[in-house]
Amino acid sequence: MKTCSSCGRQVKEYAEFKCPSCEKSAIVRCKTCRETSNPYRCGKCGFSGP
């Protein structure tokens, strides 16, 4: 199971992509956070996105 980068919940269904800034860290987002545009932050470079 993965952890959502926005809300911190353990999720089975998610979208995963590399950080758009550093491309080194994986960003994981659950459906709820994607739909409500909850912010996320990259753990490596600090980039924040919607």
CYANA upper distance limits for C-alpha pairs under 8 A (distance plus 0.5 A):
  1 MET  CA     10 GLN  CA      6.77
  1 MET  CA     11 VAL  CA      6.49
  1 MET  CA     12 LYS  CA      6.21
  2 LYS  CA     10 GLN  CA      6.14
  2 LYS  CA     11 VAL  CA      6.03
  2 LYS  CA     12 LYS  CA      7.26
  2 LYS  CA     28 VAL  CA      7.78
  3 THR  CA      8 GLY  CA      6.07
  3 THR  CA      9 ARG  CA      5.98
  3 THR  CA     10 GLN  CA      4.98
  3 THR  CA     11 VAL  CA      6.40
  3 THR  CA     28 VAL  CA      7.20
  3 THR  CA     29 ARG  CA      8.45
  4 CYS  CA      8 GLY  CA      5.34
  4 CYS  CA      9 ARG  CA      5.99
  4 CYS  CA     10 GLN  CA      6.94
  4 CYS  CA     11 VAL  CA      7.11
  4 CYS  CA     14 TYR  CA      8.23
  4 CYS  CA     27 ILE  CA      8.33
  4 CYS  CA     28 VAL  CA      5.52
  4 CYS  CA     29 ARG  CA      5.28
  4 CYS  CA     30 CYS  CA      6.19
  5 SER  CA     27 ILE  CA      6.50
  5 SER  CA     28 VAL  CA      5.77
  5 SER  CA     29 ARG  CA      6.33
  5 SER  CA     40 TYR  CA      6.23
  5 SER  CA     41 ARG  CA      7.59
  6 SER  CA     28 VAL  CA      8.42
  6 SER  CA     29 ARG  CA      6.98
  6 SER  CA     33 CYS  CA      7.09
  6 SER  CA     38 ASN  CA      6.75
  6 SER  CA     39 PRO  CA      6.44
  6 SER  CA     40 TYR  CA      5.14
  6 SER  CA     41 ARG  CA      7.95
  7 CYS  CA     33 CYS  CA      7.71
  7 CYS  CA     38 ASN  CA      8.47
 11 VAL  CA     30 CYS  CA      7.04
 13 GLU  CA     30 CYS  CA      7.09
 13 GLU  CA     31 LYS  CA      7.87
 14 TYR  CA     28 VAL  CA      6.97
 14 TYR  CA     29 ARG  CA      5.97
 14 TYR  CA     30 CYS  CA      5.09
 14 TYR  CA     31 LYS  CA      6.73
 15 ALA  CA     28 VAL  CA      6.26
 15 ALA  CA     29 ARG  CA      5.81
 15 ALA  CA     30 CYS  CA      7.04
 15 ALA  CA     31 LYS  CA      8.19
 16 GLU  CA     26 ALA  CA      7.06
 16 GLU  CA     27 ILE  CA      6.04
 16 GLU  CA     28 VAL  CA      5.00
 16 GLU  CA     29 ARG  CA      6.98
 17 PHE  CA     26 ALA  CA      6.12
 17 PHE  CA     27 ILE  CA      5.84
 17 PHE  CA     28 VAL  CA      7.27
 18 LYS  CA     23 GLU  CA      5.49
 18 LYS  CA     24 LYS  CA      6.93
 18 LYS  CA     25 SER  CA      6.15
 18 LYS  CA     26 ALA  CA      5.05
 18 LYS  CA     27 ILE  CA      6.32
 19 CYS  CA     23 GLU  CA      5.11
 19 CYS  CA     24 LYS  CA      6.93
 19 CYS  CA     25 SER  CA      6.05
 19 CYS  CA     26 ALA  CA      6.58
 19 CYS  CA     27 ILE  CA      6.62
 19 CYS  CA     42 CYS  CA      6.96
 19 CYS  CA     47 PHE  CA      8.17
 21 SER  CA     45 CYS  CA      8.23
 21 SER  CA     47 PHE  CA      7.02
 22 CYS  CA     44 LYS  CA      8.42
 22 CYS  CA     45 CYS  CA      7.07
 24 LYS  CA     44 LYS  CA      7.92
 25 SER  CA     42 CYS  CA      7.14
 25 SER  CA     43 GLY  CA      7.52
 25 SER  CA     44 LYS  CA      6.82
 26 ALA  CA     42 CYS  CA      8.47
 27 ILE  CA     40 TYR  CA      8.39
 27 ILE  CA     42 CYS  CA      7.48
 29 ARG  CA     33 CYS  CA      6.78
 29 ARG  CA     34 ARG  CA      6.83
 30 CYS  CA     34 ARG  CA      6.78
 31 LYS  CA     35 GLU  CA      6.61
 32 THR  CA     36 THR  CA      6.64
 33 CYS  CA     37 SER  CA      6.15
 33 CYS  CA     38 ASN  CA      5.46
 33 CYS  CA     39 PRO  CA      8.41
 34 ARG  CA     38 ASN  CA      7.14
 37 SER  CA     50 PRO  CA      5.73
 38 ASN  CA     50 PRO  CA      6.39
 39 PRO  CA     48 SER  CA      7.20
 39 PRO  CA     49 GLY  CA      5.99
 39 PRO  CA     50 PRO  CA      4.95
 40 TYR  CA     48 SER  CA      6.06
 40 TYR  CA     49 GLY  CA      6.00
 40 TYR  CA     50 PRO  CA      6.96
 41 ARG  CA     46 GLY  CA      6.23
 41 ARG  CA     47 PHE  CA      6.00
 41 ARG  CA     48 SER  CA      4.83
 41 ARG  CA     49 GLY  CA      7.06
 42 CYS  CA     46 GLY  CA      5.33
 42 CYS  CA     47 PHE  CA      5.67
 42 CYS  CA     48 SER  CA      6.95
